[in-house]
Amino acid sequence: MTTDQGSRQARPPVAEAAEPTVTVDGADPGGPRGGGEVAVTELFRWVYRFFYSKTVGLILILAMAFYALIGSLITQTSAAVWADPAQRESFLARAEEVYGGWTPVLSVLGLFHAFTSVPFYVVVTMLALSILACTTHRIPELWRRNRHPHVHVAPRFFDKARSRGSVPTHADPATALAATRAVLQRHRFRVLDDDRAPGRALYADRHAWSGIGTVIAHLSFVIILAAFVISATFGVEEDLAVPVGGTVEVGHGTGLTLTALSFSDTYTEQGRPADYVSELQLRRGDEVVAQQEVRVNSPLEYGGFRFHQTTFGIAADVRAVSGGQEVFAEAVPLKWTSNDGANAVGRFDLPGTDLEVVVVLAASGRTDGVVPVGAALFEVYRGDERIDAKVALQGAVVSIEGHDLSFERERQFTGIRMRQDPGEVWMWIGSALLVIGMSITFSFAYRRLWVRVEAVADDSSQLIRFGAVERSVASYQRLLEDIVADVDDELAVRRKGEPS
């Protein structure tokens, strides 16, 4: 009983490390390659070959990596914001402070909304087609190896096989093959007779069906890409600042309003937030459709939307009157902080005008800011131009640009992140298929083995020869060693069972 790895005698025999070129009757033992192309028209064949090209696939993967890098390095905005001219201009104005003269270039290239830009859609579509082309090309080969494997190899194959072994025996060829068949079946190999060398040769393989794992994994990539595009294009992610006791519109055609009924926060001994919770109520008209206490990891869910607790802070109740008519009376969330941390800042647009009002209050516990405690600073802007600024004590009225502005009182606001992700279910499906496909591929490795019984010259004995062309030399070496040893043992058992 021997196993062989070529000329290297120092290592355990079985797997040959040198890269073999095994040609059997003009073809590799695995069968002919490249038979998966479908001939319909020359144009179709050209497109098919283009997307099947590994070079094209690599370029598309690098393009996806480029967009992932852009999305990480450059500030992104949503498709909804980019589609609204006013919001887009406001975003670009803020972006110019960071990117300067590069802002128009980045805008034209669509890199501020990279994952909803036309070039990104083109890259995703081409990558999906490339994956499908590779999968389509692979399927006929997987079908052939499962249903019509290449069972015959020429005798010289056993001299060049990457992994090979042999078992000498005095048994006749039929007994030798029967013992080998039994051992291979115990090792969960499918065993087929070589009809071109009947009574002398066998073909065995294990997990020939496992190629389906590659197909499943490839399809999962397509589903994940589609899910990503669906989420980026049609998903909603918006931050809502809801004053405690106040109501905001959810929008997006839902007809819903969101009310913060209450808010509570607790802190550690070090003064850090330990927990904060909002009691939220969703209404459609006068009907309450959902109500729940919401924490960071316990969102309110309704109608495909999720409302997550994200932050909290203070808001200022502001009233604006023009011509004796109240035009604004809402709580303005002070979501920002001045550079020195001394002031809390919020903003709102005066209805019916092109004016923006910035509201500034002293930050909680700070007395060193430009705004006295218990007062509010109103700064009025038209575009980038500051029109006027006045300080109003609580309950007092100041007049700016024909509007009477008053600061009524402070109250808390709760920050809620509203999300709707129509691609989420497909992302889960794609991820599950990816795990399944990869598990099949790595857990059920495809193994092939050819066996031939040859008569030994000038002797009445036989030699059972084993040959394989597996790439996983180290793992296959152990398996082939076990098979060769088990065949030798099986023949010994059968010899003992023969009548003397």
MIMIZA-623192 format. One record per residue (C-alpha): y negated, x negated, z negated. Coordinates in steps of 0.05 Angstrom, whole numbers, plus 5000, padded with zeros to 4 digits. Example, Ala and Ser with C-alpha at 12.3 -4.5 7.8 and 13.67 -1.06 7.14 Angstrom:
<recs>
<rec yy="5090" xx="4754" zz="4844"/>
<rec yy="5021" xx="4727" zz="4857"/>
</recs>
This chain:
<recs>
<rec yy="5000" xx="5000" zz="5000"/>
<rec yy="4934" xx="4969" zz="5021"/>
<rec yy="4863" xx="4988" zz="5032"/>
<rec yy="4816" xx="4946" zz="5075"/>
<rec yy="4742" xx="4931" zz="5081"/>
<rec yy="4743" xx="4882" zz="5138"/>
<rec yy="4740" xx="4807" zz="5123"/>
<rec yy="4710" xx="4810" zz="5053"/>
<rec yy="4769" xx="4796" zz="5006"/>
<rec yy="4730" xx="4789" zz="4940"/>
<rec yy="4715" xx="4863" zz="4933"/>
<rec yy="4763" xx="4920" zz="4919"/>
<rec yy="4794" xx="4942" zz="4986"/>
<rec yy="4776" xx="5007" zz="5019"/>
<rec yy="4705" xx="5013" zz="5046"/>
<rec yy="4679" xx="4966" zz="5099"/>
<rec yy="4606" xx="4947" zz="5090"/>
<rec yy="4591" xx="4925" zz="5162"/>
<rec yy="4562" xx="4977" zz="5207"/>
<rec yy="4617" xx="4996" zz="5256"/>
<rec yy="4611" xx="5022" zz="5326"/>
<rec yy="4672" xx="5064" zz="5335"/>
<rec yy="4685" xx="5091" zz="5405"/>
<rec yy="4745" xx="5133" zz="5417"/>
<rec yy="4760" xx="5153" zz="5489"/>
<rec yy="4687" xx="5144" zz="5505"/>
<rec yy="4660" xx="5185" zz="5447"/>
<rec yy="4648" xx="5180" zz="5372"/>
<rec yy="4703" xx="5213" zz="5330"/>
<rec yy="4653" xx="5265" zz="5308"/>
<rec yy="4649" xx="5293" zz="5378"/>
<rec yy="4594" xx="5295" zz="5431"/>
<rec yy="4522" xx="5299" zz="5410"/>
<rec yy="4462" xx="5336" zz="5435"/>
<rec yy="4498" xx="5399" zz="5459"/>
<rec yy="4453" xx="5447" zz="5422"/>
<rec yy="4397" xx="5452" zz="5473"/>
<rec yy="4390" xx="5520" zz="5507"/>
<rec yy="4374" xx="5518" zz="5580"/>
<rec yy="4330" xx="5578" zz="5600"/>
<rec yy="4272" xx="5548" zz="5638"/>
<rec yy="4247" xx="5478" zz="5647"/>
<rec yy="4184" xx="5496" zz="5608"/>
<rec yy="4225" xx="5522" zz="5550"/>
<rec yy="4268" xx="5459" zz="5550"/>
<rec yy="4205" xx="5416" zz="5549"/>
<rec yy="4175" xx="5455" zz="5491"/>
<rec yy="4242" xx="5453" zz="5455"/>
<rec yy="4248" xx="5377" zz="5463"/>
<rec yy="4176" xx="5368" zz="5441"/>
<rec yy="4186" xx="5405" zz="5375"/>
<rec yy="4254" xx="5374" zz="5364"/>
<rec yy="4224" xx="5304" zz="5369"/>
<rec yy="4227" xx="5267" zz="5303"/>
<rec yy="4162" xx="5233" zz="5321"/>
<rec yy="4127" xx="5300" zz="5328"/>
<rec yy="4157" xx="5323" zz="5262"/>
<rec yy="4133" xx="5260" zz="5226"/>
<rec yy="4063" xx="5268" zz="5254"/>
<rec yy="4061" xx="5341" zz="5231"/>
<rec yy="4085" xx="5322" zz="5161"/>
<rec yy="4031" xx="5269" zz="5157"/>
<rec yy="3980" xx="5322" zz="5179"/>
<rec yy="4003" xx="5367" zz="5122"/>
<rec yy="3996" xx="5309" zz="5074"/>
<rec yy="3925" xx="5298" zz="5100"/>
<rec yy="3907" xx="5371" zz="5085"/>
<rec yy="3938" xx="5366" zz="5016"/>
<rec yy="3895" xx="5304" zz="5003"/>
<rec yy="3833" xx="5339" zz="5029"/>
<rec yy="3847" xx="5399" zz="4985"/>
<rec yy="3850" xx="5353" zz="4925"/>
<rec yy="3789" xx="5310" zz="4940"/>
<rec yy="3739" xx="5360" zz="4970"/>
<rec yy="3714" xx="5422" zz="4934"/>
<rec yy="3747" xx="5484" zz="4963"/>
<rec yy="3724" xx="5555" zz="4968"/>
<rec yy="3761" xx="5619" zz="4985"/>
<rec yy="3765" xx="5654" zz="5052"/>
<rec yy="3727" xx="5713" zz="5023"/>
<rec yy="3668" xx="5669" zz="5001"/>
<rec yy="3667" xx="5632" zz="5067"/>
<rec yy="3666" xx="5698" zz="5106"/>
<rec yy="3605" xx="5722" zz="5069"/>
<rec yy="3541" xx="5689" zz="5098"/>
<rec yy="3502" xx="5692" zz="5033"/>
<rec yy="3558" xx="5664" zz="4990"/>
<rec yy="3573" xx="5612" zz="5043"/>
<rec yy="3501" xx="5587" zz="5043"/>
<rec yy="3500" xx="5585" zz="4968"/>
<rec yy="3564" xx="5545" zz="4967"/>
<rec yy="3539" xx="5496" zz="5019"/>
<rec yy="3474" xx="5486" zz="4980"/>
<rec yy="3514" xx="5466" zz="4919"/>
<rec yy="3561" xx="5423" zz="4961"/>
<rec yy="3502" xx="5385" zz="4991"/>
<rec yy="3484" xx="5359" zz="4922"/>
<rec yy="3552" xx="5325" zz="4921"/>
<rec yy="3567" xx="5306" zz="4993"/>
<rec yy="3496" xx="5298" zz="5020"/>
<rec yy="3491" xx="5288" zz="5095"/>
<rec yy="3567" xx="5296" zz="5103"/>
<rec yy="3562" xx="5369" zz="5084"/>
<rec yy="3549" xx="5396" zz="5156"/>
<rec yy="3606" xx="5353" zz="5183"/>
<rec yy="3655" xx="5377" zz="5131"/>
<rec yy="3632" xx="5448" zz="5143"/>
<rec yy="3643" xx="5444" zz="5218"/>
<rec yy="3712" xx="5414" zz="5209"/>
<rec yy="3731" xx="5471" zz="5162"/>
<rec yy="3747" xx="5423" zz="5105"/>
<rec yy="3712" xx="5464" zz="5052"/>
<rec yy="3765" xx="5518" zz="5064"/>
<rec yy="3819" xx="5472" zz="5090"/>
<rec yy="3878" xx="5518" zz="5076"/>
<rec yy="3848" xx="5577" zz="5115"/>
<rec yy="3819" xx="5537" zz="5173"/>
<rec yy="3843" xx="5544" zz="5244"/>
<rec yy="3867" xx="5471" zz="5249"/>
<rec yy="3909" xx="5481" zz="5186"/>
<rec yy="3941" xx="5544" zz="5215"/>
<rec yy="3957" xx="5504" zz="5278"/>
<rec yy="3990" xx="5448" zz="5238"/>
<rec yy="4030" xx="5497" zz="5196"/>
<rec yy="4054" xx="5536" zz="5257"/>
<rec yy="4074" xx="5473" zz="5294"/>
<rec yy="4110" xx="5445" zz="5233"/>
<rec yy="4148" xx="5511" zz="5225"/>
<rec yy="4168" xx="5509" zz="5299"/>
<rec yy="4190" xx="5436" zz="5291"/>
<rec yy="4234" xx="5454" zz="5232"/>
<rec yy="4264" xx="5513" zz="5269"/>
<rec yy="4277" xx="5470" zz="5331"/>
<rec yy="4313" xx="5417" zz="5289"/>
<rec yy="4354" xx="5472" zz="5255"/>
<rec yy="4371" xx="5505" zz="5321"/>
<rec yy="4393" xx="5438" zz="5349"/>
<rec yy="4437" xx="5425" zz="5288"/>
<rec yy="4473" xx="5493" zz="5285"/>
<rec yy="4520" xx="5483" zz="5346"/>
<rec yy="4542" xx="5416" zz="5319"/>
<rec yy="4556" xx="5447" zz="5250"/>
<rec yy="4595" xx="5502" zz="5285"/>
<rec yy="4637" xx="5452" zz="5324"/>
<rec yy="4654" xx="5409" zz="5264"/>
<rec yy="4678" xx="5470" zz="5226"/>
<rec yy="4714" xx="5508" zz="5282"/>
<rec yy="4731" xx="5454" zz="5332"/>
<rec yy="4733" xx="5386" zz="5297"/>
<rec yy="4749" xx="5322" zz="5335"/>
<rec yy="4820" xx="5312" zz="5310"/>
<rec yy="4844" xx="5256" zz="5357"/>
<rec yy="4826" xx="5183" zz="5354"/>
<rec yy="4856" xx="5124" zz="5391"/>
<rec yy="4899" xx="5074" zz="5353"/>
<rec yy="4846" xx="5020" zz="5358"/>
<rec yy="4800" xx="5064" zz="5315"/>
<rec yy="4840" xx="5045" zz="5253"/>
<rec yy="4822" xx="4972" zz="5265"/>
<rec yy="4747" xx="4985" zz="5267"/>
<rec yy="4738" xx="5044" zz="5219"/>
<rec yy="4685" xx="5034" zz="5166"/>
<rec yy="4734" xx="5053" zz="5111"/>
<rec yy="4808" xx="5043" zz="5121"/>
<rec yy="4874" xx="5036" zz="5083"/>
<rec yy="4948" xx="5035" zz="5094"/>
<rec yy="5014" xx="5051" zz="5059"/>
<rec yy="5079" xx="5017" zz="5082"/>
<rec yy="5141" xx="5061" zz="5077"/>
<rec yy="5213" xx="5064" zz="5099"/>
<rec yy="5209" xx="5140" zz="5105"/>
<rec yy="5213" xx="5172" zz="5174"/>
<rec yy="5147" xx="5194" zz="5207"/>
<rec yy="5159" xx="5267" zz="5190"/>
<rec yy="5169" xx="5252" zz="5116"/>
<rec yy="5110" xx="5205" zz="5114"/>
<rec yy="5064" xx="5257" zz="5146"/>
<rec yy="5091" xx="5312" zz="5100"/>
<rec yy="5076" xx="5270" zz="5038"/>
<rec yy="5006" xx="5252" zz="5064"/>
<rec yy="4992" xx="5325" zz="5080"/>
<rec yy="5011" xx="5347" zz="5010"/>
<rec yy="4966" xx="5294" zz="4978"/>
<rec yy="4907" xx="5311" zz="5022"/>
<rec yy="4914" xx="5385" zz="5006"/>
<rec yy="4915" xx="5369" zz="4932"/>
<rec yy="4849" xx="5334" zz="4943"/>
<rec yy="4822" xx="5398" zz="4975"/>
<rec yy="4823" xx="5372" zz="5047"/>
<rec yy="4836" xx="5417" zz="5106"/>
<rec yy="4892" xx="5385" zz="5145"/>
<rec yy="4902" xx="5394" zz="5220"/>
<rec yy="4955" xx="5365" zz="5267"/>
<rec yy="4934" xx="5319" zz="5323"/>
<rec yy="4964" xx="5355" zz="5383"/>
<rec yy="4955" xx="5292" zz="5426"/>
<rec yy="5000" xx="5252" zz="5379"/>
<rec yy="5048" xx="5305" zz="5351"/>
<rec yy="5090" xx="5282" zz="5293"/>
<rec yy="5049" xx="5218" zz="5287"/>
<rec yy="4977" xx="5235" zz="5268"/>
<rec yy="4935" xx="5282" zz="5225"/>
<rec yy="4862" xx="5299" zz="5217"/>
<rec yy="4834" xx="5320" zz="5150"/>
<rec yy="4765" xx="5342" zz="5128"/>
<rec yy="4733" xx="5371" zz="5066"/>
<rec yy="4672" xx="5416" zz="5060"/>
<rec yy="4662" xx="5422" zz="5135"/>
<rec yy="4622" xx="5485" zz="5120"/>
<rec yy="4572" xx="5448" zz="5075"/>
<rec yy="4525" xx="5436" zz="5134"/>
<rec yy="4500" xx="5507" zz="5121"/>
<rec yy="4463" xx="5476" zz="5062"/>
<rec yy="4419" xx="5438" zz="5110"/>
<rec yy="4405" xx="5501" zz="5150"/>
<rec yy="4387" xx="5539" zz="5086"/>
<rec yy="4341" xx="5483" zz="5063"/>
<rec yy="4305" xx="5480" zz="5130"/>
<rec yy="4295" xx="5555" zz="5131"/>
<rec yy="4269" xx="5552" zz="5059"/>
<rec yy="4215" xx="5503" zz="5082"/>
<rec yy="4193" xx="5553" zz="5135"/>
<rec yy="4190" xx="5609" zz="5084"/>
<rec yy="4151" xx="5566" zz="5035"/>
<rec yy="4101" xx="5548" zz="5090"/>
<rec yy="4093" xx="5621" zz="5107"/>
<rec yy="4084" xx="5640" zz="5034"/>
<rec yy="4031" xx="5587" zz="5026"/>
<rec yy="3992" xx="5613" zz="5087"/>
<rec yy="3998" xx="5685" zz="5063"/>
<rec yy="3973" xx="5666" zz="4994"/>
<rec yy="3915" xx="5624" zz="5020"/>
<rec yy="3894" xx="5676" zz="5072"/>
<rec yy="3904" xx="5742" zz="5036"/>
<rec yy="3907" xx="5723" zz="4963"/>
<rec yy="3851" xx="5738" zz="4914"/>
<rec yy="3829" xx="5692" zz="4858"/>
<rec yy="3763" xx="5710" zz="4825"/>
<rec yy="3731" xx="5697" zz="4758"/>
<rec yy="3701" xx="5757" zz="4723"/>
<rec yy="3653" xx="5751" zz="4664"/>
<rec yy="3659" xx="5817" zz="4626"/>
<rec yy="3611" xx="5829" zz="4569"/>
<rec yy="3646" xx="5856" zz="4507"/>
<rec yy="3634" xx="5930" zz="4508"/>
<rec yy="3612" xx="5925" zz="4581"/>
<rec yy="3644" xx="5942" zz="4648"/>
<rec yy="3649" xx="5906" zz="4715"/>
<rec yy="3677" xx="5929" zz="4782"/>
<rec yy="3742" xx="5898" zz="4805"/>
<rec yy="3724" xx="5908" zz="4878"/>
<rec yy="3770" xx="5891" zz="4937"/>
<rec yy="3776" xx="5964" zz="4955"/>
<rec yy="3813" xx="5981" zz="4891"/>
<rec yy="3763" xx="6030" zz="4862"/>
<rec yy="3778" xx="6000" zz="4794"/>
<rec yy="3732" xx="5980" zz="4737"/>
<rec yy="3748" xx="5932" zz="4681"/>
<rec yy="3722" xx="5942" zz="4611"/>
<rec yy="3727" xx="5892" zz="4553"/>
<rec yy="3737" xx="5937" zz="4493"/>
<rec yy="3738" xx="5880" zz="4442"/>
<rec yy="3746" xx="5806" zz="4436"/>
<rec yy="3769" xx="5761" zz="4379"/>
<rec yy="3777" xx="5686" zz="4371"/>
<rec yy="3808" xx="5642" zz="4318"/>
<rec yy="3799" xx="5568" zz="4306"/>
<rec yy="3836" xx="5510" zz="4276"/>
<rec yy="3811" xx="5471" zz="4215"/>
<rec yy="3782" xx="5421" zz="4265"/>
<rec yy="3741" xx="5476" zz="4297"/>
<rec yy="3781" xx="5481" zz="4361"/>
<rec yy="3800" xx="5549" zz="4390"/>
<rec yy="3870" xx="5567" zz="4366"/>
<rec yy="3874" xx="5635" zz="4400"/>
<rec yy="3829" xx="5683" zz="4436"/>
<rec yy="3847" xx="5753" zz="4459"/>
<rec yy="3812" xx="5808" zz="4496"/>
<rec yy="3830" xx="5881" zz="4496"/>
<rec yy="3820" xx="5902" zz="4568"/>
<rec yy="3820" xx="5971" zz="4599"/>
<rec yy="3827" xx="5987" zz="4673"/>
<rec yy="3799" xx="6053" zz="4698"/>
<rec yy="3797" xx="6089" zz="4764"/>
<rec yy="3741" xx="6138" zz="4757"/>
<rec yy="3751" xx="6173" zz="4690"/>
<rec yy="3825" xx="6157" zz="4688"/>
<rec yy="3852" xx="6100" zz="4646"/>
<rec yy="3907" xx="6067" zz="4688"/>
<rec yy="3922" xx="6007" zz="4643"/>
<rec yy="3902" xx="5979" zz="4576"/>
<rec yy="3928" xx="5916" zz="4541"/>
<rec yy="3911" xx="5858" zz="4496"/>
<rec yy="3905" xx="5797" zz="4542"/>
<rec yy="3917" xx="5724" zz="4525"/>
<rec yy="3920" xx="5662" zz="4568"/>
<rec yy="3994" xx="5670" zz="4582"/>
<rec yy="3998" xx="5745" zz="4574"/>
<rec yy="3960" xx="5777" zz="4631"/>
<rec yy="3947" xx="5850" zz="4645"/>
<rec yy="3984" xx="5869" zz="4709"/>
<rec yy="3968" xx="5929" zz="4753"/>
<rec yy="3972" xx="5945" zz="4827"/>
<rec yy="3991" xx="5874" zz="4846"/>
<rec yy="3932" xx="5844" zz="4807"/>
<rec yy="3937" xx="5801" zz="4746"/>
<rec yy="3881" xx="5792" zz="4696"/>
<rec yy="3886" xx="5728" zz="4656"/>
<rec yy="3844" xx="5707" zz="4596"/>
<rec yy="3810" xx="5641" zz="4614"/>
<rec yy="3747" xx="5631" zz="4573"/>
<rec yy="3693" xx="5663" zz="4531"/>
<rec yy="3621" xx="5654" zz="4512"/>
<rec yy="3555" xx="5689" zz="4499"/>
<rec yy="3517" xx="5737" zz="4544"/>
<rec yy="3445" xx="5762" zz="4543"/>
<rec yy="3428" xx="5835" zz="4550"/>
<rec yy="3371" xx="5836" zz="4600"/>
<rec yy="3328" xx="5894" zz="4625"/>
<rec yy="3284" xx="5893" zz="4686"/>
<rec yy="3233" xx="5947" zz="4704"/>
<rec yy="3192" xx="5952" zz="4768"/>
<rec yy="3140" xx="6006" zz="4781"/>
<rec yy="3162" xx="6044" zz="4719"/>
<rec yy="3234" xx="6046" zz="4744"/>
<rec yy="3292" xx="6009" zz="4712"/>
<rec yy="3324" xx="5966" zz="4765"/>
<rec yy="3370" xx="5923" zz="4723"/>
<rec yy="3401" xx="5933" zz="4654"/>
<rec yy="3463" xx="5890" zz="4644"/>
<rec yy="3492" xx="5835" zz="4602"/>
<rec yy="3484" xx="5768" zz="4638"/>
<rec yy="3540" xx="5720" zz="4621"/>
<rec yy="3513" xx="5651" zz="4603"/>
<rec yy="3569" xx="5614" zz="4637"/>
<rec yy="3536" xx="5546" zz="4644"/>
<rec yy="3507" xx="5494" zz="4598"/>
<rec yy="3446" xx="5450" zz="4609"/>
<rec yy="3458" xx="5375" zz="4620"/>
<rec yy="3439" xx="5359" zz="4548"/>
<rec yy="3482" xx="5415" zz="4520"/>
<rec yy="3423" xx="5446" zz="4484"/>
<rec yy="3418" xx="5510" zz="4526"/>
<rec yy="3464" xx="5563" zz="4553"/>
<rec yy="3448" xx="5586" zz="4624"/>
<rec yy="3463" xx="5648" zz="4666"/>
<rec yy="3435" xx="5681" zz="4728"/>
<rec yy="3428" xx="5747" zz="4765"/>
<rec yy="3396" xx="5773" zz="4828"/>
<rec yy="3340" xx="5824" zz="4822"/>
<rec yy="3363" xx="5886" zz="4861"/>
<rec yy="3321" xx="5901" zz="4923"/>
<rec yy="3289" xx="5833" zz="4925"/>
<rec yy="3303" xx="5762" zz="4948"/>
<rec yy="3291" xx="5737" zz="4877"/>
<rec yy="3340" xx="5702" zz="4831"/>
<rec yy="3329" xx="5702" zz="4756"/>
<rec yy="3357" xx="5646" zz="4714"/>
<rec yy="3365" xx="5664" zz="4640"/>
<rec yy="3364" xx="5607" zz="4589"/>
<rec yy="3380" xx="5614" zz="4514"/>
<rec yy="3389" xx="5563" zz="4460"/>
<rec yy="3462" xx="5543" zz="4456"/>
<rec yy="3499" xx="5566" zz="4394"/>
<rec yy="3479" xx="5523" zz="4334"/>
<rec yy="3427" xx="5484" zz="4373"/>
<rec yy="3353" xx="5483" zz="4353"/>
<rec yy="3330" xx="5424" zz="4394"/>
<rec yy="3326" xx="5457" zz="4462"/>
<rec yy="3265" xx="5480" zz="4502"/>
<rec yy="3279" xx="5553" zz="4484"/>
<rec yy="3267" xx="5577" zz="4413"/>
<rec yy="3325" xx="5609" zz="4376"/>
<rec yy="3321" xx="5685" zz="4385"/>
<rec yy="3283" xx="5681" zz="4451"/>
<rec yy="3301" xx="5676" zz="4525"/>
<rec yy="3269" xx="5636" zz="4581"/>
<rec yy="3265" xx="5672" zz="4648"/>
<rec yy="3259" xx="5628" zz="4710"/>
<rec yy="3248" xx="5665" zz="4776"/>
<rec yy="3267" xx="5631" zz="4842"/>
<rec yy="3259" xx="5650" zz="4915"/>
<rec yy="3311" xx="5606" zz="4949"/>
<rec yy="3300" xx="5536" zz="4922"/>
<rec yy="3228" xx="5550" zz="4903"/>
<rec yy="3212" xx="5563" zz="4830"/>
<rec yy="3161" xx="5620" zz="4828"/>
<rec yy="3148" xx="5626" zz="4754"/>
<rec yy="3178" xx="5617" zz="4685"/>
<rec yy="3163" xx="5652" zz="4619"/>
<rec yy="3193" xx="5656" zz="4549"/>
<rec yy="3206" xx="5724" zz="4519"/>
<rec yy="3221" xx="5736" zz="4446"/>
<rec yy="3277" xx="5785" zz="4432"/>
<rec yy="3252" xx="5855" zz="4447"/>
<rec yy="3187" xx="5831" zz="4479"/>
<rec yy="3168" xx="5841" zz="4553"/>
<rec yy="3142" xx="5789" zz="4602"/>
<rec yy="3117" xx="5804" zz="4672"/>
<rec yy="3138" xx="5760" zz="4732"/>
<rec yy="3128" xx="5778" zz="4805"/>
<rec yy="3115" xx="5852" zz="4790"/>
<rec yy="3176" xx="5859" zz="4745"/>
<rec yy="3177" xx="5870" zz="4670"/>
<rec yy="3233" xx="5829" zz="4640"/>
<rec yy="3259" xx="5836" zz="4569"/>
<rec yy="3313" xx="5802" zz="4528"/>
<rec yy="3347" xx="5856" zz="4486"/>
<rec yy="3401" xx="5818" zz="4448"/>
<rec yy="3460" xx="5770" zz="4451"/>
<rec yy="3532" xx="5791" zz="4456"/>
<rec yy="3598" xx="5758" zz="4473"/>
<rec yy="3630" xx="5758" zz="4541"/>
<rec yy="3702" xx="5744" zz="4559"/>
<rec yy="3722" xx="5705" zz="4621"/>
<rec yy="3778" xx="5737" zz="4661"/>
<rec yy="3811" xx="5707" zz="4722"/>
<rec yy="3835" xx="5761" zz="4770"/>
<rec yy="3891" xx="5741" zz="4816"/>
<rec yy="3930" xx="5775" zz="4871"/>
<rec yy="3982" xx="5733" zz="4907"/>
<rec yy="4019" xx="5770" zz="4963"/>
<rec yy="4057" xx="5706" zz="4980"/>
<rec yy="4085" xx="5696" zz="4911"/>
<rec yy="4150" xx="5733" zz="4922"/>
<rec yy="4163" xx="5694" zz="4986"/>
<rec yy="4148" xx="5629" zz="4950"/>
<rec yy="4201" xx="5646" zz="4898"/>
<rec yy="4251" xx="5665" zz="4953"/>
<rec yy="4237" xx="5600" zz="4991"/>
<rec yy="4242" xx="5558" zz="4928"/>
<rec yy="4309" xx="5591" zz="4909"/>
<rec yy="4337" xx="5579" zz="4978"/>
<rec yy="4314" xx="5507" zz="4975"/>
<rec yy="4351" xx="5496" zz="4909"/>
<rec yy="4413" xx="5530" zz="4937"/>
<rec yy="4411" xx="5491" zz="5002"/>
<rec yy="4401" xx="5423" zz="4968"/>
<rec yy="4454" xx="5439" zz="4917"/>
<rec yy="4505" xx="5454" zz="4972"/>
<rec yy="4485" xx="5391" zz="5011"/>
<rec yy="4491" xx="5343" zz="4952"/>
<rec yy="4548" xx="5377" zz="4914"/>
<rec yy="4596" xx="5388" zz="4973"/>
<rec yy="4593" xx="5324" zz="5014"/>
<rec yy="4626" xx="5329" zz="5083"/>
<rec yy="4686" xx="5282" zz="5086"/>
<rec yy="4731" xx="5265" zz="5146"/>
<rec yy="4795" xx="5225" zz="5149"/>
<rec yy="4843" xx="5208" zz="5205"/>
<rec yy="4916" xx="5189" zz="5191"/>
<rec yy="4967" xx="5157" zz="5237"/>
<rec yy="5039" xx="5135" zz="5225"/>
<rec yy="5058" xx="5073" zz="5265"/>
<rec yy="5124" xx="5037" zz="5270"/>
<rec yy="5122" xx="4965" zz="5246"/>
<rec yy="5145" xx="4915" zz="5300"/>
<rec yy="5213" xx="4881" zz="5287"/>
<rec yy="5223" xx="4926" zz="5228"/>
<rec yy="5251" xx="4995" zz="5213"/>
<rec yy="5193" xx="5013" zz="5167"/>
<rec yy="5131" xx="5054" zz="5181"/>
<rec yy="5058" xx="5042" zz="5165"/>
<rec yy="5014" xx="5101" zz="5146"/>
<rec yy="4943" xx="5083" zz="5167"/>
<rec yy="4879" xx="5116" zz="5143"/>
<rec yy="4811" xx="5111" zz="5175"/>
<rec yy="4742" xx="5142" zz="5163"/>
<rec yy="4670" xx="5131" zz="5185"/>
<rec yy="4635" xx="5157" zz="5124"/>
<rec yy="4565" xx="5130" zz="5110"/>
<rec yy="4570" xx="5138" zz="5034"/>
<rec yy="4615" xx="5077" zz="5028"/>
<rec yy="4613" xx="5069" zz="4952"/>
<rec yy="4631" xx="5141" zz="4936"/>
<rec yy="4681" xx="5148" zz="4992"/>
<rec yy="4715" xx="5083" zz="4972"/>
<rec yy="4738" xx="5112" zz="4906"/>
<rec yy="4764" xx="5175" zz="4940"/>
<rec yy="4803" xx="5137" zz="4993"/>
<rec yy="4832" xx="5091" zz="4940"/>
<rec yy="4857" xx="5152" zz="4902"/>
<rec yy="4887" xx="5183" zz="4965"/>
<rec yy="4923" xx="5119" zz="4986"/>
<rec yy="4951" xx="5110" zz="4915"/>
<rec yy="4973" xx="5183" zz="4911"/>
<rec yy="5008" xx="5179" zz="4979"/>
<rec yy="5047" xx="5118" zz="4955"/>
<rec yy="5066" xx="5155" zz="4891"/>
<rec yy="5085" xx="5218" zz="4930"/>
<rec yy="5131" xx="5178" zz="4975"/>
<rec yy="5163" xx="5145" zz="4914"/>
<rec yy="5176" xx="5214" zz="4883"/>
<rec yy="5207" xx="5239" zz="4948"/>
<rec yy="5252" xx="5177" zz="4952"/>
<rec yy="5278" xx="5191" zz="4882"/>
<rec yy="5293" xx="5262" zz="4901"/>
<rec yy="5336" xx="5243" zz="4961"/>
<rec yy="5411" xx="5246" zz="4952"/>
<rec yy="5444" xx="5177" zz="4945"/>
</recs>
